[in-house]
Every structure is written in structure tokens, then in C-alpha cells.
Amino acid sequence: MSKQLWKPGNMLYPLPAVMVSCKRPGEKANIITLAWAGTVVSDPPMVSISIRPERYSHDIVAETGEFVINLVTEKLTRACDWCGVRSGRDYDKFKEMNLTEYNTELMDVPAIKESPVNIWCKTVKTESFGTHDIFIADVLGVTVDDEYIDEKGRFGLDKTGLMAYVHGDYFALGKKLGSFGYSVRKPKTGSKSKKKRK
């Protein structure tokens, strides 16, 4: 096996392409599509998003300090792409993509109701690095679609049809390869005895 050395670049894939909603008081809500989003720490729950300063949503998030990360399913992929190549300066993205605003008592920013998971965020720190500003935020709460909650109260995130972004392309998530810790988990021993051959 041989390797080629390339110049430094962003090759950390796959990523979740997310739709981030934001809103100034008294103005229409906007949606920006981002692939530079992720977990910062789990306790307390914190996330980050990175936005170029020239993007319309940048100043909205910078001024309000509030945003909602909406996870994207296969059904939402076209809307996700469209919201990433059109500016909120020129379009009402909720209206154009027939998306529904969903509000809670957590903040005045609406989430996307059609998304199965909405993560409500409050910025605690902003850092500027090169092309993007990074907004580091506390997670104030999470709303989930009860369509995917089973009779035992468990949320089936794997049933929602999430998609992933890989170097300019969108992909439906494929087959399950394992679950956390499967590589060290002891195999279950069966108590069934082998049937004797007649």
C-alpha cells in the first residue's frame, strides 16, 4: 500500500450536515446549512458551530447568541442543500422550502418541526480562526419527534433516516456495523444444547 502526501486540508468526513435556525427579534427566521458543527463536551452539554463572517446568519447568531441545530433526514436533504446555497438576505427559507416553525419556551428562535431532533443552544463564547468564527454554546434543551419513541420511552434515532455529508456529497446512512463497545464485549453464551443427529 502506498500513500500520497497532500497539503493540509479539511478531510474529516463523514459529517452531519445540519440546518441551523436563527432569528432577530421582529424579523423573519432564517436557516443556514452547516457541516462544521459538533460536540464540545458532554457534561455540561456543549456544542459548536462555525460560520463565515460574510454569511447572513453570522451576524444574527452573533447579536442574539441563540440558535437551534436541526438534524437532517433523507427527506430534508433537498431543503438542506437549498438553504446552503441561497441567502436569507433574499429568501424566506422556511416559506420557500415549506418548512414549519416550531417554538418552545426556551427561546424566541424557532426550530424546524420536520426535523426529528432540535438542539436549542445559547452561545457562551465566540472565537475567530481564519475563515470562520466558532460559536461555542450551552445546550439548553433538546426536542425530539415522538413518532420515534417506542413503548418503553426510548428514542430510536437510528430510525429517523439521518444523512451524512462527505466532501461535497450527501449520503443516506447505511447498514449498522456495530454498537459502542462491541469490539470488547464478551459474546453471549447460549444455553441451547446441540440437537443430536438421528
Secondary structure, 3 states (H helix, E strand, C coil): CCCCCCCCCCCCCCECCEEEEECCCCCCCEEEEECCEEEEEECCEEEEEEECCCCHHHHHHHHHCEEEEECCEHHHHHHHHHHHHCCCCCCCHHHHCCCCEEEECCEEEEEECCCCEEEEEEEEEEEEECCEEEEEEEEEEEEECHHHECCCCCECHHHCCEEEEECCEEEECCCCCCCCCCCCCCCCCCCCCCCCCC
